[in-house]
Amino acid sequence: MTKFNPLNVMVISSQLLYLEALQNLLNSKSILTCKGLLTTNPNIKSILKKESPKLLLIDANSLEQRFWDFVQDTHTNNPEIKTIILANSNEPIYIDLAKRHGTSGYILKSSPLEILMASIKIIKNGGQFFDYGDYNQPEQQTKVSFGEVYKLSKREMEVIVLIKNANTTRDIAKELDLSFHTIEAHRKNIYKKLKVKKVTELIKLISEFEN
């Protein structure tokens, strides 16, 4: 009889309760074994080398520049490990960033467990899975977007999303592979279209629109 070897999975998160809950949930599935690791652990690199998980689930509690630096560093040091981002936002810019930083998947935390398990199987077999979450909110397909209301370009919306998540102009330029001055020009155009003068006013306007 052929011996069955469960898939070795590791979850990385800054939130202990979430980490333990997801770890216990995944360990209830016979097709895999799961261990958890806090992002505050100073020995992450050596632990990943020692454990050699086949799949890494990274909790995107924050989507600031330092998170993407961590994802890129992890992928560079462990190219053989497949990575899935678990996030609260399904903004296309973040899914594009996940692809650009070498991940194999991007899943909303609000997704059903069946979606996570399906993505794990797909990625295990060499595929990719990037979840835009439309199955949960079909009304999004007809809802007028913030960009449409204020006549913002796709690039301007990408800049806004990154500004909203505390990225500096220099961070945004790096992520979008554009010059500092180009991003500054986009910011000026955005402020003019939205009739705001500073970031706090921009964030407030977005929050009021979303609510």
C-alpha positions as CSV (number, residue, x, y, z in Angstrom):
1,M,0.0,0.0,0.0
2,T,1.3,3.5,-0.9
3,K,2.0,5.6,2.1
4,F,0.1,8.9,2.1
5,N,2.1,12.0,3.0
6,P,0.1,15.0,4.2
7,L,1.0,18.4,2.7
8,N,3.3,20.3,5.0
9,V,1.7,23.8,5.5
10,M,2.8,26.8,7.6
11,V,0.8,29.9,8.6
12,I,2.5,33.2,9.4
13,S,0.5,35.9,11.2
14,S,1.0,38.8,13.7
15,Q,-2.3,37.8,15.4
16,L,-2.0,34.9,17.8
17,L,-5.7,34.1,18.1
18,Y,-6.1,34.1,14.3
19,L,-3.0,32.0,13.9
20,E,-4.1,29.4,16.3
21,A,-7.7,29.2,15.0
22,L,-6.5,28.8,11.4
23,Q,-3.9,26.3,12.4
24,N,-6.4,24.1,14.3
25,L,-8.9,24.4,11.4
26,L,-6.4,23.2,8.8
27,N,-5.1,20.4,11.1
28,S,-8.6,19.0,11.1
29,K,-8.1,18.2,7.4
30,S,-6.4,14.8,6.8
31,I,-4.7,16.0,3.6
32,L,-2.3,18.3,5.4
33,T,-0.4,19.2,8.5
34,C,-0.1,22.8,9.7
35,K,2.2,24.7,12.0
36,G,1.9,28.4,13.0
37,L,4.6,31.1,13.2
38,L,4.2,34.6,14.5
39,T,5.7,37.4,12.4
40,T,7.4,38.8,15.5
41,N,9.6,35.6,15.8
42,P,13.2,36.7,15.1
43,N,14.1,33.3,13.7
44,I,11.6,33.1,10.9
45,K,14.2,32.6,8.2
46,S,15.9,29.7,10.0
47,I,12.6,28.1,10.9
48,L,11.4,28.1,7.3
49,K,14.7,26.5,6.2
50,K,14.4,23.9,8.9
51,E,10.7,23.1,8.5
52,S,10.7,23.4,4.7
53,P,6.9,23.7,4.3
54,K,5.5,23.1,0.8
55,L,3.0,25.9,1.2
56,L,3.1,29.1,3.2
57,L,0.0,31.1,4.2
58,I,0.8,34.7,5.1
59,D,-1.7,36.8,6.9
60,A,-1.8,40.3,5.4
61,N,-2.9,42.1,8.5
62,S,-1.3,45.2,7.0
63,L,-0.7,45.9,3.3
64,E,2.0,48.6,3.8
65,Q,5.4,48.5,2.1
66,R,7.1,46.5,4.9
67,F,4.6,43.7,4.3
68,W,5.4,43.4,0.7
69,D,9.1,43.6,1.5
70,F,8.6,40.6,3.8
71,V,6.8,38.7,1.1
72,Q,9.5,39.4,-1.4
73,D,12.3,38.5,1.0
74,T,10.5,35.2,1.9
75,H,10.1,34.3,-1.7
76,T,13.7,35.2,-2.6
77,N,15.1,33.1,0.2
78,N,12.7,30.2,-0.3
79,P,11.8,30.0,-4.0
80,E,10.7,26.4,-3.6
81,I,7.9,27.3,-1.1
82,K,4.6,28.2,-2.6
83,T,2.9,31.2,-1.0
84,I,-0.7,32.3,-0.5
85,I,-1.7,35.8,0.8
86,L,-4.7,35.9,3.2
87,A,-6.1,39.4,3.1
88,N,-9.1,41.6,4.0
89,S,-9.1,43.6,0.8
90,N,-9.6,42.3,-2.8
91,E,-8.6,45.5,-4.5
92,P,-7.1,44.5,-7.9
93,I,-3.9,46.5,-7.1
94,Y,-3.1,44.2,-4.2
95,I,-3.7,41.1,-6.2
96,D,-1.4,42.5,-8.9
97,L,1.2,43.2,-6.2
98,A,0.9,39.7,-4.9
99,K,1.6,38.3,-8.3
100,R,4.5,40.6,-8.8
101,H,6.1,39.5,-5.5
102,G,6.1,35.9,-6.5
103,T,3.0,34.5,-4.7
104,S,0.9,31.6,-6.1
105,G,-2.4,32.7,-4.5
106,Y,-4.4,35.5,-2.9
107,I,-7.5,34.8,-0.9
108,L,-9.9,36.9,1.1
109,K,-10.1,36.1,4.8
110,S,-13.9,36.2,4.4
111,S,-13.8,33.4,1.9
112,P,-15.5,30.0,2.8
113,L,-13.1,27.3,3.9
114,E,-14.0,25.4,0.8
115,I,-12.4,28.1,-1.3
116,L,-9.2,28.0,0.8
117,M,-9.0,24.2,0.5
118,A,-9.6,24.3,-3.3
119,S,-6.9,26.9,-3.7
120,I,-4.4,24.7,-1.7
121,K,-5.1,21.7,-4.0
122,I,-4.8,23.8,-7.1
123,I,-1.5,25.4,-6.0
124,K,-0.2,22.0,-4.8
125,N,-0.7,20.7,-8.3
126,G,1.3,23.6,-9.8
127,G,-1.5,26.0,-10.5
128,Q,-2.3,29.5,-9.2
129,F,-5.4,30.9,-7.4
130,F,-6.2,34.6,-7.1
131,D,-9.5,35.3,-5.4
132,Y,-11.4,38.4,-6.4
133,G,-14.3,37.5,-4.1
134,D,-17.1,38.3,-6.5
135,Y,-19.0,35.1,-5.5
136,N,-19.6,36.6,-2.1
137,Q,-20.8,40.0,-3.2
138,P,-22.5,39.8,-6.7
139,E,-23.9,43.3,-6.2
140,Q,-20.4,44.7,-6.6
141,Q,-20.7,44.1,-10.3
142,T,-23.4,46.8,-10.6
143,K,-22.4,49.1,-7.8
144,V,-20.9,52.4,-9.0
145,S,-17.3,52.6,-7.9
146,F,-15.4,55.5,-6.2
147,G,-13.3,55.8,-9.4
148,E,-16.3,56.1,-11.6
149,V,-18.0,58.8,-9.5
150,Y,-14.9,61.0,-9.4
151,K,-13.7,60.1,-12.9
152,L,-10.4,58.7,-11.7
153,S,-8.0,56.7,-14.0
154,K,-7.0,53.1,-13.2
155,R,-3.5,54.4,-12.2
156,E,-5.0,57.1,-10.0
157,M,-7.1,54.5,-8.2
158,E,-4.0,52.3,-7.7
159,V,-2.2,55.3,-6.1
160,I,-5.2,56.0,-3.9
161,V,-5.4,52.5,-2.6
162,L,-1.7,52.6,-1.7
163,I,-2.0,56.0,0.0
164,K,-5.0,54.7,2.0
165,N,-2.7,52.0,3.4
166,A,-0.1,54.4,4.7
167,N,2.4,54.1,1.8
168,T,4.6,57.1,1.2
169,T,5.2,58.6,-2.3
170,R,8.5,56.8,-2.4
171,D,6.9,53.5,-1.4
172,I,4.2,53.9,-4.1
173,A,6.8,54.8,-6.8
174,K,8.7,51.6,-5.9
175,E,5.6,49.3,-6.0
176,L,4.3,50.7,-9.3
177,D,7.8,51.0,-10.8
178,L,7.3,54.7,-11.5
179,S,9.4,57.8,-10.7
180,F,8.9,59.8,-7.5
181,H,7.9,62.8,-9.6
182,T,5.3,60.8,-11.5
183,I,3.6,59.7,-8.3
184,E,3.7,63.3,-7.0
185,A,1.9,64.4,-10.2
186,H,-0.7,61.7,-9.7
187,R,-1.3,62.8,-6.1
188,K,-1.8,66.4,-7.2
189,N,-4.3,65.4,-9.9
190,I,-6.1,63.2,-7.4
191,Y,-6.4,66.0,-4.8
192,K,-7.7,68.3,-7.5
193,K,-10.4,65.9,-8.7
194,L,-11.5,65.1,-5.2
195,K,-11.2,68.7,-4.0
196,V,-9.1,67.7,-1.0
197,K,-5.8,69.2,0.3
198,K,-4.3,66.5,2.5
199,V,-4.3,62.7,3.1
200,T,-6.6,62.8,6.1
201,E,-9.3,64.5,3.9
202,L,-8.8,61.9,1.2
203,I,-9.2,59.0,3.7
204,K,-12.3,60.6,5.2
205,L,-13.9,61.0,1.7
206,I,-13.2,57.4,0.9
207,S,-14.6,56.2,4.2
208,E,-17.8,58.2,3.8
209,F,-18.2,56.8,0.2
210,E,-17.7,53.2,1.4
211,N,-20.1,53.6,4.3
